[in-house]
Amino acid sequence: MTTRTPLMAGNWKMNLNHLEAIRHVQLLSFALNEKDYDAVEVAVLAPFTDLRSVQTVIEGDKLKMKFGAQDLSAHDSGAYTGEVSGAMLAKLNCTYVTVGHSERREYHGETDELCNAKVKAAFKNGLTPILCIGEGLDVRKAGNQVAHTLAQLDGGLKDVPAEQAETIVIAYEPVWAIGTGEVATPEDAQEVCGAIRGRLAELYSQEVADKVRIQYGGSVKSGNVAAIMAQPDVDGALVGGASLDADEFVKIVRFRDQ
Ligand SMILES: O=C(CO)COP(=O)(O)O
């Protein structure tokens, strides 16, 4: 059985300008220590306009914190006004990029096909995609959360080879739990995260499935993170609102102490 290092990632969404981002990363850096970095991987996912500043603080101070973006273009370069390419993110030393967050699916019409192209663009440029999948409230009420989420997984991973797939991060984010304070129960999280790992084993192999980190996201706070992280198929958290409060995010990173 592979040991998976938990990945605790803060998705800042459209919050914190570059000056606020510098201050926020500094606050995190004062609080986090070697023991934290030995136990978990910590990442911040910042707006595009913050990335250069975040990189400067993290690399200048030799912090072990990883950083990344919240989206990328499916295209390499060219006449795509407003888009940011994977190569541009790689040039800034980004490690991660979220793909297919539910807010992009909902407000920007991102389909599984586009997410698949973005996953491939991320890999092509040496970035690790965090593919976000999860069901809305109506699907959950109908009891179809597993089938719905696995269909998004299949779509996002279409034609992605095993050697890339084993390095991907999957974030299970039930849409009804995002920003609502309505956290999924640990059992809800485990049901779908376990099904995701099972599906990865079917698509690739058990060995690949055992390597992939699966995060839970949706109203994660210091008060609920420990119970969610105790689930066997949950390997991290993708934290929205609570990641904007440095003290709270540090508590989430230290989930074992909560
Ligand atoms: O969407 C999320 C992280 O990507 C979750 O957001 P909240 O933690 O604010 O519910």
PDBQT file of the ligand as one rigid body, heavy atoms in Angstrom, charges set to zero:
ROOT
HETATM    1  O1  LIG A 301     -14.625  25.340  -3.580  1.00  0.00    +0.000 OA
HETATM    2  C1  LIG A 301     -13.937  25.083  -2.619  1.00  0.00    +0.000 C 
HETATM    3  C2  LIG A 301     -12.488  24.866  -2.746  1.00  0.00    +0.000 C 
HETATM    4  O2  LIG A 301     -12.115  24.730  -4.082  1.00  0.00    +0.000 OA
HETATM    5  C3  LIG A 301     -14.525  25.008  -1.263  1.00  0.00    +0.000 C 
HETATM    6  O3  LIG A 301     -14.868  26.279  -0.867  1.00  0.00    +0.000 OA
HETATM    7  P1  LIG A 301     -15.314  26.521   0.669  1.00  0.00    +0.000 P 
HETATM    8  O4  LIG A 301     -14.215  25.913   1.514  1.00  0.00    +0.000 OA
HETATM    9  O5  LIG A 301     -15.384  28.021   0.803  1.00  0.00    +0.000 OA
HETATM   10  O6  LIG A 301     -16.618  25.838   0.860  1.00  0.00    +0.000 OA
ENDROOT
TORSDOF 0
